[in-house]
Amino acid sequence: MLPTTTQHLENHPVAEMYAQEYKAGQLSRREFLVRSTALGVSAAAAYSMIGLSPAMAGGHMVTPPMGGSLRIQMEVRAQKDPRTYDWSQLANVVRGTLEYLVESRADGSFAGVLLEGWEANEDASQYTLRVRQGVTFNNGDAFTAEDVAANFRGWCDATVEGNSMAARMGALVDPETNQAREGAIEVVDDYTVVVTFPASDITLIAGIADYPAAVQHRDLIGTNPLDHGVGTGAYRVTDYEVGVSARLEKNPDHTYWGDAYLDEIVFIDLGQDPAAWFAGAEAGEFDMTYETVGEFVDLFSAIGWTQSEVVTAATVVIRPNQNNAPYDNVMVRKAIQLAVDPQVCLDLGINGQGIVAEHHHVCPIHPEYAELPPLTVDKDAAAAMLAEAGHADHVFEIVSIDDDYRRNTTDAVAAQLRDAGMTVERTVIPGSTFWNDWTTYPFSSTNWNHRELGVIVLNLAYRSGVAWNEFGYANPEFDALLDQANGIADADGRREVMAQLQQILQEDAVTLQPYWRSLFRHYRDGVLNAEMHPKFEINVHYLGVEA
């Protein structure tokens, strides 16, 4: 039932090196799968390279019976140009219509969707993308390499406000024009595209598997998908009311290239209060949660719903924005870090359902993570540093959304800053308005999704001038090291560079980033293939219900 990925390449010299590093204990299985499949090695071949059964590729999905309807609790947000998507929920609703070139699987591997496969050259500076044949858009047009190239050019367009895909495209973007570099994207024939970087870059496949990389028709790049409904997927959106619900039905006028099982999917928006989600579950209003948080994880399990859990690099940052005084003062930022114990944030924010982090946004499950010395928490030193900086009397207003774990985590930070003698005001804003200004608040909390590679996160969030840099952070030394880290090297070599990046983020006290979240989802008996995805993805083509 999963898309077939028929890579011509079953081995790659660098993937062979990764296999040896895995066997030597230098890489985890997830690390190995992320790295090797990003180079074009099929998941089945990757498992074989480390002595495991190729049958393990693809996870534990089953083939559902045809037919049925499913109701999913999830926010229904206002749709827009997919390149500017900033929430997984936006992509999940239209994922039945707009598909992706590549998908990220729960085990860390990548698999082709609208690509049959891809190959990277030895230093990962050039990728040959093989387009899936026999795919059509629901308007009757063939899906070809020209569509792939048009989407790449659109993703590279850094002039589009909020286009985070430009950061994912990295060195494909010409800094002089803010467009794709000349010659970087070449259509070889109807089903082959070659993408060429000026230097090694291992982030391409992970970048195009992320949720803002939904593939549009070549003539519709930059449009709102609700305005036209054109896509390659099996479903069409029939009803869409922001904050209320969205309905998808299998499109009877489109011959889909793959398999899709449900006749209907309805997303039901019950707001951001998990108590309302639980009440809706008890009342039989839906069949599956988008996610389950905090104390409600145990409550959903107690009423007999199936629990699905994944360990991820999803997190929360409570960050000062350096474009605002006094947060442009590194001593003020360091005082904030010294005052906050991440363990307290983990315990009070998400009921301990995760692991402690280290304020640098690179997770132990990321392939390039480097272990640093333990953090120091010293409230007296924090107060003294703030006084030395001349800001002992500053009133710290910390903003958060009015929900469960983000509000609770921000409350835990505020309480600890008060314990260190700081004056703190808490501002809680409804979700309907919070996200309008999420990148510009002087001091606020934001959740960040799991990404397969640490460098992906750093490219999106901390590189100077990118769309999602909510920290106001700009450091040329950091940017140069990040360019270096984006290339391929052996595991130990890349960790040396990442250790420097992590240290810079800590030393510059860019953010509080206190924990990594385990993610949970619950669903009723009889719902199939609804397991939690590390990146909150819900691909409606895979879902089903027992007959």
Disulfide bonds with the S-S distance in Angstrom:
none
